[in-house]
């Protein structure tokens, strides 16, 4: 059922106040989803999952917001429970055959990576442990850390084409992966399932940390709170965004209730009460100062929805 004037503040990790003119929760009834999209075909649409990489730069979204549910309703999953390095129960389901990993979009990328690592199925995937978001979100944004990106093992995705309303497959060669980008960011597709080649040895650069190093880094070097993680893309390994932000003296700098973290300067944060204008003003200030001092243009990694 489509609702009107719904508060969607909690659908972005920044928790900036926001509402949707129309709101629909997709419960995996694709036929019903198609009917809703056709009914509102002349309005802008925004698909939201966990919101771990979204900044709502609006007070009211004058269109249809579609919330993707975490797990299909009316579906029985017999999860196997694995002890976690983060002292929590892991619940994730996937298929693995001949080194091809098949996983649905709604699975937590960190949980899948942790199971693969624990079961000695893929040591490289340990780099994704602690990374927030779903498999689909990771595919859409070509997520990466410590020299490994989604594109390095991606084979294909099963998607719903929002123009033809048909379920299709998009192979690697048509995914147009670049740094934190892909064809899936065009909002033409909903990623339903993804396939990965775990035998692939591709990576940006070698990475030698063990699992405890990764956990220590994420818990001690990265802040928790109202944030979407690294806000800007890294221009290069020699000039990471956090370093440039520190060198223009913006680490821990505040504009009202928005600030760059003292733990990690590339984490744009809210104290929970910041407005989207505060975050955007601080983003613009960082871009202006870095451009003025280093002739480097910082590009947002977070999706800013206007």
C-alpha positions as CSV (number, residue, x, y, z in Angstrom):
1,X,0.0,0.0,0.0
2,X,1.3,3.4,-0.9
3,X,1.3,5.9,2.0
4,X,1.5,9.7,1.9
5,X,3.7,12.2,3.8
6,X,5.8,9.6,5.4
7,X,8.8,10.5,7.7
8,X,11.9,8.9,6.2
9,X,14.5,10.5,8.5
10,X,15.7,7.1,9.7
11,X,16.2,5.8,6.1
12,X,19.6,7.6,5.8
13,X,22.5,7.1,8.2
14,X,22.8,10.9,8.6
15,X,19.2,11.1,10.1
16,X,18.6,14.5,8.6
17,X,14.9,15.4,8.9
18,X,13.1,14.3,5.6
19,X,9.7,13.2,4.4
20,X,8.4,11.5,1.3
21,X,5.3,12.7,-0.5
22,X,4.6,9.0,-1.4
23,X,6.1,5.9,0.2
24,X,5.9,2.3,-0.7
25,X,7.5,-0.7,1.0
26,X,8.5,-3.4,-1.5
27,X,7.9,-6.8,0.0
28,X,9.2,-8.8,-2.9
29,X,6.0,-8.9,-4.8
30,X,7.5,-7.8,-8.1
31,X,4.1,-7.7,-9.9
32,X,2.8,-5.3,-7.3
33,X,5.9,-3.2,-7.5
34,X,5.5,-2.9,-11.3
35,X,1.9,-1.7,-10.8
36,X,3.0,0.9,-8.3
37,X,5.8,2.2,-10.5
38,X,3.5,2.5,-13.5
39,X,0.9,4.3,-11.4
40,X,3.5,6.9,-10.4
41,X,5.4,6.8,-13.6
42,X,5.5,10.6,-14.0
43,X,7.0,11.3,-10.6
44,X,10.6,11.0,-9.5
45,X,11.5,7.8,-7.7
46,X,14.0,6.9,-5.0
47,X,14.9,3.4,-4.0
48,X,16.2,3.0,-0.5
49,X,17.7,0.0,1.3
50,X,19.7,0.5,4.5
51,X,20.7,4.1,3.7
52,X,24.3,3.6,4.6
53,X,25.5,5.6,1.6
54,X,22.7,8.2,1.2
55,X,22.4,11.9,2.2
56,X,18.9,13.3,1.8
57,X,19.5,16.9,0.6
58,X,15.8,17.8,0.8
59,X,13.1,18.4,3.3
60,X,10.4,16.7,1.2
61,X,11.0,14.2,-1.6
62,X,8.3,15.3,-4.1
63,X,7.9,11.8,-5.6
64,X,7.8,8.1,-4.6
65,X,10.2,6.6,-2.2
66,X,10.4,2.8,-2.4
67,X,11.8,1.0,0.6
68,X,13.4,-2.3,-0.1
69,X,12.7,-4.7,2.7
70,X,15.6,-6.5,4.4
71,X,14.2,-10.0,3.8
72,X,11.4,-11.4,1.7
73,X,8.2,-11.7,3.7
74,X,6.5,-15.1,4.0
75,X,9.7,-16.9,3.3
76,X,11.2,-19.6,5.5
77,X,15.0,-19.4,5.8
78,X,16.8,-22.1,7.6
79,X,19.9,-20.1,8.7
80,X,23.0,-21.7,10.1
81,X,24.4,-19.7,12.9
82,X,28.1,-18.9,13.0
83,X,30.1,-17.4,15.9
84,X,31.3,-13.9,14.9
85,X,34.5,-12.0,15.5
86,X,32.2,-9.2,16.5
87,X,30.5,-11.3,19.1
88,X,27.2,-11.4,17.4
89,X,25.2,-14.1,15.6
90,X,25.6,-14.1,11.9
91,X,22.6,-14.9,9.7
92,X,23.4,-15.0,6.0
93,X,22.4,-17.4,3.2
94,X,24.1,-17.9,0.0
95,X,25.0,-20.6,-2.6
96,X,28.5,-21.7,-3.5
97,X,29.3,-24.0,-6.3
98,X,32.6,-24.4,-8.3
99,X,33.9,-21.2,-6.7
100,X,30.9,-19.2,-7.9
101,X,29.1,-17.4,-5.1
102,X,25.4,-16.7,-5.6
103,X,23.9,-14.3,-3.1
104,X,20.6,-12.3,-2.9
105,X,20.8,-8.5,-2.8
106,X,19.5,-8.1,0.8
107,X,22.3,-10.1,2.5
108,X,24.7,-8.1,4.7
109,X,28.0,-7.9,2.8
110,X,30.0,-8.0,6.1
111,X,28.2,-11.2,7.3
112,X,28.7,-13.0,4.0
113,X,32.4,-12.0,4.0
114,X,32.8,-13.2,7.6
115,X,31.4,-16.6,6.8
116,X,33.5,-17.0,3.7
117,X,36.6,-16.1,5.8
118,X,35.7,-18.3,8.8
119,X,35.0,-21.3,6.6
120,X,38.3,-20.8,4.7
121,X,36.3,-20.2,1.5
122,X,37.9,-16.9,0.6
123,X,40.7,-15.2,2.6
124,X,40.5,-12.1,0.5
125,X,36.9,-11.4,1.5
126,X,38.0,-10.7,5.0
127,X,38.6,-7.1,3.9
128,X,34.9,-6.6,3.6
129,X,34.2,-7.6,7.2
130,X,32.7,-4.6,9.0
131,X,31.7,-2.9,5.8
132,X,28.1,-1.6,6.2
133,X,25.3,-2.3,3.7
134,X,23.8,-5.0,1.5
135,X,25.3,-6.9,-1.4
136,X,23.1,-4.9,-3.8
137,X,24.4,-1.6,-2.4
138,X,28.0,-2.9,-2.7
139,X,27.4,-3.8,-6.3
140,X,25.7,-0.5,-7.2
141,X,28.6,1.5,-5.7
142,X,31.4,-0.9,-6.6
143,X,32.3,-0.9,-2.9
144,X,35.8,-1.5,-1.9
145,X,38.4,-1.4,0.8
146,X,42.0,-2.3,1.4
147,X,42.7,-2.7,-2.4
148,X,39.7,-5.0,-3.2
149,X,36.6,-3.9,-5.0
150,X,33.4,-5.6,-6.0
151,X,34.4,-5.5,-9.7
152,X,37.4,-7.7,-9.0
153,X,35.3,-10.8,-8.5
154,X,31.9,-9.8,-10.0
155,X,30.5,-12.2,-12.7
156,X,26.9,-11.0,-13.3
157,X,23.8,-9.6,-11.6
158,X,20.2,-10.6,-11.9
159,X,18.2,-7.3,-12.1
160,X,14.7,-5.9,-12.6
161,X,14.8,-3.5,-15.5
162,X,12.7,-0.6,-14.5
163,X,12.1,0.4,-18.1
164,X,10.9,-2.9,-19.5
165,X,9.8,-4.4,-16.1
166,X,11.6,-7.7,-17.1
167,X,14.1,-9.6,-15.0
168,X,17.4,-9.6,-16.9
169,X,21.1,-10.5,-16.4
170,X,23.8,-7.9,-16.5
171,X,27.3,-9.4,-17.0
172,X,30.6,-7.9,-15.9
173,X,31.4,-6.5,-19.4
174,X,28.1,-4.4,-19.3
175,X,28.3,-3.3,-15.7
176,X,30.6,-0.4,-16.5
177,X,32.4,-0.5,-13.1
178,X,34.6,2.5,-12.3
179,X,35.8,3.8,-8.9
180,X,32.7,3.7,-6.7
181,X,30.4,3.6,-9.7
182,X,28.6,1.3,-12.0
183,X,25.7,1.1,-14.5
184,X,23.4,0.2,-11.6
185,X,23.7,3.8,-10.3
186,X,21.6,4.9,-13.2
187,X,18.4,3.9,-11.3
188,X,17.4,1.8,-14.3
189,X,17.8,-1.4,-12.4
190,X,17.0,-3.1,-9.1
191,X,19.7,-5.6,-8.3
192,X,18.0,-8.8,-7.1
193,X,21.0,-11.2,-7.0
194,X,24.7,-11.1,-7.7
195,X,27.3,-13.8,-8.7
196,X,31.0,-13.7,-7.8
197,X,34.0,-15.7,-8.8
198,X,35.9,-16.6,-5.6
199,X,38.8,-18.0,-7.5
200,X,39.7,-14.6,-8.9
201,X,43.0,-13.2,-7.9
202,X,42.4,-9.6,-9.1
203,X,42.9,-6.7,-6.8
204,X,44.1,-3.1,-6.9
205,X,47.0,-3.8,-4.6
206,X,48.2,-6.6,-2.2
207,X,47.0,-6.4,1.4
208,X,48.7,-8.2,4.2
209,X,46.7,-7.4,7.4
210,X,45.3,-10.2,9.4
211,X,41.7,-10.2,10.7
212,X,42.6,-8.7,14.0
213,X,44.3,-5.8,12.2
214,X,41.1,-5.1,10.3
215,X,38.9,-5.3,13.3
216,X,41.2,-2.9,15.2
217,X,41.3,-0.5,12.4
218,X,37.5,-0.4,12.0
219,X,36.8,-0.1,15.8
220,X,39.6,2.3,16.7
221,X,40.2,4.4,13.6
222,X,36.7,4.7,12.2
223,X,34.0,6.6,14.2
224,X,30.6,5.3,14.9
225,X,27.5,7.5,14.8
226,X,25.4,9.4,12.3
227,X,27.6,9.0,9.2
228,X,27.8,7.2,5.9
229,X,31.5,6.3,6.3
230,X,34.0,7.9,3.9
231,X,32.3,10.8,2.4
232,X,34.7,11.7,-0.5
233,X,36.4,9.4,-3.0
234,X,40.2,9.2,-2.6
235,X,41.9,11.1,-5.4
236,X,44.9,8.8,-5.2
237,X,46.8,6.6,-2.7
238,X,49.3,9.4,-2.3
239,X,46.5,11.9,-1.6
240,X,43.7,10.2,0.3
241,X,40.7,12.4,1.1
242,X,41.3,12.3,4.8
243,X,44.8,13.6,4.4
244,X,43.7,16.6,2.3
245,X,40.9,17.5,4.7
246,X,43.4,17.4,7.6
247,X,45.8,19.6,5.7
248,X,43.2,22.3,5.2
249,X,42.5,22.2,9.0
250,X,39.0,20.8,8.8
251,X,39.4,17.8,11.0
252,X,36.9,18.2,13.8
253,X,35.7,21.4,12.2
254,X,32.0,22.1,12.8
255,X,29.2,23.9,11.0
256,X,26.4,23.9,13.5
257,X,25.8,20.2,14.2
258,X,27.7,18.8,11.2
259,X,31.5,18.1,11.5
260,X,34.4,16.0,10.2
261,X,35.4,13.3,12.7
262,X,38.4,13.7,14.9
263,X,39.1,10.0,14.4
264,X,38.9,10.0,10.6
265,X,38.8,13.3,8.8
266,X,36.9,11.9,5.8
267,X,34.0,10.9,7.9
268,X,31.4,13.6,7.6
269,X,29.2,13.3,10.7
270,X,26.0,14.6,12.4
271,X,25.4,14.6,16.1
272,X,21.9,13.5,15.2
273,X,20.3,16.9,14.9
274,X,22.1,18.4,11.9
275,X,20.1,19.5,8.9
276,X,21.1,18.5,5.4
277,X,22.1,22.1,4.7
278,X,24.8,21.9,7.5
279,X,26.3,18.8,5.9
280,X,26.2,20.2,2.4
281,X,27.8,23.5,3.5
282,X,30.6,21.6,5.2
283,X,31.0,19.4,2.1
284,X,31.3,22.5,-0.1
285,X,33.8,24.2,2.3
286,X,36.1,21.1,2.1
287,X,35.9,21.0,-1.6
288,X,36.6,24.7,-2.0
289,X,39.6,24.7,0.4
290,X,41.2,21.5,-1.1
291,X,40.7,22.9,-4.6
292,X,42.2,26.2,-3.6
293,X,45.2,24.7,-1.9
294,X,46.0,21.6,-3.9
295,X,44.1,22.0,-7.2
296,X,42.4,18.7,-6.5
297,X,38.6,18.3,-6.8
298,X,37.1,16.1,-4.1
299,X,34.2,14.0,-5.4
300,X,31.6,12.7,-3.0
301,X,31.4,8.9,-2.6
302,X,28.1,9.2,-0.7
303,X,25.0,9.5,-2.9
304,X,23.6,13.0,-2.4
305,X,19.8,12.9,-3.2
306,X,18.4,16.3,-4.1
